[in-house]
Amino acid sequence: MKNIMTSLCLALFIISASVTITLNFRPLYYHDISALKIEETSGFSKKTIKKNYDELIDYNQFFHSGKLKLTMPMSKEGRIHFEEVKRIFDAIEIICIITLILSCCLVTGQLRKHDLRFLKPASIITILLPSIVGVLTAVNWEAAFIMFHKIMFRNDYWLFDEALDPVIKILPDAFFFHCAVMIILLILFGSLLCILFRSFFRHKFML
């Protein structure tokens, strides 16, 4: 039972940490400003684009309080959507913190007993999830993107009107695809670490 709990905690930490790291990895978006020609497609300057993106990321930080303040116009529905997004990210960051603490305690306890059985299920879980998501996004990214929003949100406020919420012009679908790829790669990296640690400790403990 303890091995199952340790595996689940470790897998949840790897997944939630991957999402949190990607959310906060601003260089990905800064690169996409040029790569996706966001200045040209949106009609906004690079300075304005970066400022509004930074405001969005700052707003989604766990310890941030107060309303979202963009330099661009924003509709009531747009504001509600970003509030919903923040609640989701807050929940993910809480899961990340809790599972980090639990994983440290549980993994330490298992290693003291030279019990490595938790590492294999954790690596399997963290391989299966990105594999499934990866197949879905590869087959039809647009359909996967829409399905994700329909699952996560109970309204259609995520369907922005560019005239009312011009911020959507600086958030192209291709950027979110790049985020999904980064999350998948980070999860797979976490899975690889589980495999490597299992091999290392089996050798160390002569198991």
C-alpha positions in Angstrom: 0.0 0.0 0.0 2.8 2.4 0.9 4.5 1.6 -2.4 1.4 2.5 -4.3 1.0 5.8 -2.4 4.6 6.7 -3.0 4.3 5.9 -6.7 1.2 8.0 -7.1 2.6 11.0 -5.1 5.8 10.9 -7.1 4.0 10.7 -10.4 1.6 13.5 -9.4 4.6 15.6 -8.4 6.4 15.0 -11.7 3.2 15.9 -13.7 2.3 19.0 -11.6 5.9 20.2 -11.5 6.1 19.9 -15.3 3.0 22.0 -15.8 4.3 24.6 -13.2 7.7 24.8 -14.8 6.2 25.3 -18.2 3.8 28.0 -17.0 6.7 30.0 -15.5 9.2 29.4 -18.4 8.8 32.7 -20.0 11.7 32.3 -22.5 9.4 29.8 -24.4 6.9 32.6 -25.1 9.6 35.2 -25.8 11.1 32.9 -28.4 7.6 32.3 -29.9 7.1 36.1 -30.3 9.6 36.0 -33.1 9.2 32.3 -34.2 5.4 32.7 -34.7 5.6 36.3 -35.9 3.2 37.4 -33.2 4.0 41.1 -33.8 2.9 40.9 -37.4 -0.2 38.8 -36.8 -1.4 40.7 -33.7 -0.5 44.3 -34.7 1.1 45.0 -31.3 4.7 45.9 -30.6 7.0 43.4 -29.0 7.2 45.6 -25.9 3.4 45.6 -25.5 3.2 41.8 -26.2 5.8 41.0 -23.5 4.2 43.4 -21.0 0.8 41.9 -21.3 2.1 38.3 -21.3 4.2 39.0 -18.2 1.1 40.5 -16.5 -0.8 37.2 -17.3 2.0 35.1 -15.9 2.4 37.3 -12.8 -1.4 37.1 -12.2 -1.3 33.3 -12.3 1.3 33.0 -9.6 0.0 31.2 -6.5 0.7 34.0 -4.1 -0.6 36.7 -6.4 -3.7 38.6 -5.1 -5.8 41.2 -6.7 -7.4 41.6 -10.2 -5.7 41.0 -13.5 -4.6 44.3 -15.0 -3.8 44.3 -18.7 -2.9 47.3 -20.8 -5.2 45.8 -23.5 -9.0 46.0 -23.3 -10.7 43.1 -21.6 -14.4 42.0 -21.6 -16.2 40.7 -18.5 -16.3 37.2 -19.9 -12.5 37.4 -20.7 -11.8 38.4 -17.1 -13.9 35.5 -15.8 -12.0 33.1 -18.0 -8.7 34.2 -16.7 -10.0 34.0 -13.1 -10.9 30.4 -13.9 -7.5 29.7 -15.4 -5.9 31.1 -12.3 -7.9 28.8 -10.1 -6.8 25.8 -12.1 -3.1 26.8 -11.9 -3.4 27.5 -8.2 -4.8 24.0 -7.7 -1.9 22.5 -9.8 0.7 24.5 -7.8 -0.9 23.3 -4.5 -0.8 19.7 -5.7 2.9 20.3 -6.7 3.8 21.6 -3.2 1.9 18.9 -1.3 3.1 16.0 -3.5 6.7 17.3 -3.2 6.6 17.2 0.6 4.8 13.8 0.6 7.2 12.4 -2.0 10.3 13.5 0.0 9.0 11.8 3.1 7.7 8.7 1.5 10.7 8.2 -0.8 13.1 8.7 2.0 11.3 6.1 4.1 11.3 3.6 1.2 15.0 4.1 0.5 15.9 3.5 4.1 14.2 0.2 3.8 16.0 -0.4 0.5 12.5 -0.8 -1.1 12.6 0.4 -4.7 9.3 -1.0 -5.9 7.6 2.4 -6.0 9.9 3.7 -8.8 8.7 1.3 -11.5 5.0 2.2 -11.3 5.9 5.9 -11.0 7.9 5.7 -14.2 5.1 3.7 -16.0 2.5 6.3 -15.0 4.6 9.2 -16.2 5.3 7.4 -19.5 1.7 6.4 -20.2 0.1 9.9 -19.6 2.3 11.9 -22.0 2.2 9.1 -24.5 -1.6 9.2 -24.6 -1.7 13.0 -24.7 1.1 13.0 -27.3 -0.9 10.7 -29.6 -4.0 12.9 -29.3 -2.1 16.1 -30.0 -0.2 14.6 -32.9 -3.4 13.2 -34.5 -5.4 16.3 -34.2 -4.1 19.2 -32.0 -7.1 21.5 -32.7 -9.6 18.8 -31.6 -7.5 18.0 -28.5 -7.2 21.7 -27.6 -11.0 22.1 -27.9 -11.7 18.9 -25.9 -9.4 20.1 -23.1 -11.2 23.4 -22.8 -14.6 21.7 -22.8 -13.5 19.4 -20.0 -11.8 22.1 -17.9 -14.4 24.9 -18.3 -18.1 24.9 -17.8 -18.8 27.8 -20.2 -17.6 29.1 -23.5 -15.8 32.2 -22.3 -12.6 30.7 -23.6 -13.9 31.5 -27.1 -12.6 35.0 -27.2 -13.8 37.8 -29.5 -10.7 39.6 -30.8 -12.6 42.9 -30.9 -13.5 42.6 -27.2 -10.4 40.7 -25.9 -7.4 41.6 -28.2 -5.1 39.7 -25.8 -6.1 36.5 -27.7 -4.2 37.9 -30.7 -0.9 37.5 -28.8 -1.8 33.9 -27.6 -1.8 31.8 -30.8 -2.8 28.1 -30.7 0.8 27.2 -31.8 2.2 28.6 -28.5 -0.1 26.4 -26.5 1.0 23.5 -28.6 4.6 24.3 -27.8 3.6 24.4 -24.1 2.0 20.9 -24.4 5.2 19.6 -26.0 7.3 21.0 -23.3 5.1 19.5 -20.5 5.2 16.1 -22.2 9.0 16.3 -22.5 9.4 17.3 -18.9 7.2 14.4 -17.7 9.1 12.0 -19.8 12.3 13.4 -18.4 10.9 12.8 -14.9 10.1 9.2 -15.9 13.6 8.7 -17.1 15.0 10.0 -13.8 12.8 7.4 -12.0 14.3 4.6 -14.2 17.9 5.9 -13.7 17.4 6.3 -9.9 16.0 2.7 -9.7 19.0 1.4 -11.6 21.4 3.4 -9.4 20.0 2.4 -6.1 19.6 -1.3 -7.1 23.3 -1.3 -7.9 24.1 0.6 -4.6 22.0 -1.7 -2.5 23.1 -4.8 -4.4 19.5 -5.7 -5.1 
